[in-house]
Structures are given as C-alpha cells and as structure tokens.
Amino acid sequence: MRILHTSDWHLGRSFGTYGLLPDQEALLDWLVGTAIDRSVDLVVVAGDIYDRSSPPAEAIRAFDRTVGALNAAGIEIAAIAGNHDAPERVAVYSAFTENSGLVLRGGYPSGGDIVIRDFADGPLAIAAIPFLDPRMIPPGFNVLDPDDGPFTHNTVVAACARAAAGAIPSGMRSLAIAHGFIAGGKGSDSEKLLVAAVGGSDHIGAECFAPFSYTALGHLHKPQTVRSCETIRYSGSPLPYSFSETQQKSVVLVSMDAAGECEIELIDVPVGKGVRTIRDEFANLVNYDRDGDHLIRVELTDPTPVRDAKRRLDPIFPHIIELSLVNLAATAPRSGTSDPARYSLAHEVKSFLEVATGEAARRDHFDMIIDALIATGADVGSVEDARSDLTAKPEPAQPGEAA
C-alpha cells in the first residue's frame, strides 16, 4: 500500500499581509491529483490542519472539499489535531466518518486507541495520537496513572504510544501519527511553543515510536528524519510560513508492504510562493529583475532612511512582507551625541513612520507616538525640529468631490 504523509497545512494562515489561502487551495488540488496519480491508499495529515482554533469558513470549506475529492477517488484519510487546532472541531464527527474512510482524532478520549483499516494487501493498524496538552488531562484518562505526575508532553505521548503499540495484533503492520517536538528535531521560525516548558520538557523521546512500521510526524516545518531513522520522520509543512524555510518543500510517499517494510520517496511541492531575503542598498535594488514568485524580506543596508522605499520597490518585488533598515542603528549617533537635534528620539519616530508607511510621516501619527513616549518619561529630544516638515492629516473629501 501507499501512504502520502503530509502535515501542517495551516489552512487560513497569512504570511504578513499576504493571504495564503489561494496558494493553499492550489496546494490541496495538487495533493489530490498527486494522490490519484501515484495510486495512494491513505493520505495522512499529522496535525495543524488549520492555523487557529477558530478557522475562517473558507479554510473549513477547503478542507471539506479536499476530503470529498479524496473520498470520491477511493483514498482514505487519517488526520489529527495539532497544537494550532481545536480538538473538538477536528474530531466532532469522528465516530461517523471512520466507516467512510476518514479517521479524525483530537483530544484525550481516543489518545491511546488504535483503528484497523483494511487495504488491498492487508490490514493496517493506525495509532493516531493528536496533540495532547499535559495541563488538560481529564479525570479518568486510564492511559496514565495519576500518581506518576507531574506530566510532560513527553510522558503523555509516550504513554499513548505504549498503549497503542500494545493493542496492535501480533505481526500486523502499523502506522503512528503524532504532532510534537521530537528530541533531535530541527525547528524553524514559525512553530509555536507547544506548552509552557522548562528545560525541553515538551520534547518527546523518539524511542516511543520504535514499535511502529512508520511514524508520520507533524509540527516541525522542515522535512527531516529523526536520529537518521528513515521511518520516523517529519514531512514538513508543504508551504513556507517563515523566512527561515528556504528549503524545497515536499511530501513523503511511503510504500509499505504487508510485513511493514517501507520504501520512502520525497515528492517536491511545485505550487505556492517561495521565500527570499534580500540585503542590499536601495540604489542597487531598483535595478533587480522583477520577482513576483517569492514572498520578500528586504533588508536595506543604507545608513539613512529611504523615503517611500516600499512603494518604490513594489513594481520590482510585488510581495514585500518585511522591510527594514539593518544598518541605521549601527551608523546613526544616538541622542546626546554631537548633534542631538538631528538624532533625537523624535527624529527616529519620524524615520520609523516613513519606513513603516512608505510615505512622508503624518503629523497626527507622529504626535500620537510622541505623546505616548513622553507619558512614559522618555527623553524625545527636539520635537519641534522633527515636526517642522511633517505632512498634515488629509482633509476628508467634501460632498460632490472625488474621494
């Protein structure tokens, strides 16, 4: 049989000001087509189906359409709630959906259970272990002994994995699905801290997954194996969600025989925008080739603010998500140096507004920030000097005038 391992769809997410849902819908269309073309039997989503516990309606519809398309093609789905998901939303109809080939798991009630699905070459035992917050353990959860506490994410997941492994019939191949930070994994800039943890107590030991034929992990956005074990791995997110995720995105195709032996193939994801960080002086950037295929972080190395920088760069980089002056703080003297009027905090507020808005700083915005700083007791320096050439707030359009 063939398993397509994915995770961390984060449906409904935005990347800065760029709404990702159109890219995510294109991704889901590609996933369905790939699953059909590669004769996949089971698609796995190892947590973080949505980006937040109350996802927008468009994100829910996108997931529903994908499930429907896979189901219509005879492909089963196994999905778990991640730390971004609301468990009760993910698993609300799980008791009814399993009969049609949709295994959904969220929350504690079924944390240590297995489900056995029959495929053309034999049965597969699935241990779908959703993200389980150790602070939310319900009374009577019999996988754990209350006297063994205090519990960590590691102890909870390890206990569920042991219970599930013990319930697998002898000799049957198996699949574990889990969402968390496995010790030895490498994160990126876009994963949330799973739980309030001290000293890595939210890390899960990889040894608890040793009994399973294959373990499909979610949470870390970089595709990787755990401790060089080919059958315990993260698929990574199928789209980049931070500027640290510059590697090629992929999903994992697992070919598993009746005895549980696995062959692994990574399939590159060809849709969605990549991420790119560009560090250069403004005068050089205006001569770059147009780049509409990436979400851009611009780091200007100019020693002074560049007026209207973002607006002037938009034709070259239509998807600038971040723009910063990386050398300004290092080169400009601070208040109290040889020219305090020029380099006062008030002037830095003015420069910040110019860079942040991409246009001349407005007087009402400037005054609001200055008043807040003065209220904290900050020495803002020469306010009137910085305020002298600010733009007044635009007058509202009069009736009959063009807005």
Secondary structure by P-SEA (a helix, b strand, c coil): cbbbbbcccccccccccccaaaaaaaaaaaaaaaaaaacccbbbbcccccccccccaaaaaaaaaaaaaaaaacbbbbbbbccccccccccccccccccccbbbbcccccccbbbbbbcccbbbbbbcccccccccccccccccccccccccaaaaaaaaaaaaaaaccccccbbbbbbccccccccccccccccccccccccccccccccccbbbbccccccccccccccccccccccccccccccbbbbbbbbccccbbbbbbbbbbcbbbbbbbbbccaaaaaacccccccbbbbbbccccccccccccccccccccccccccccccccccccccccccccaaaaaaaaaaaaacccccaaaaaaaaaaaaaaccccccccccccccccccccccccccc
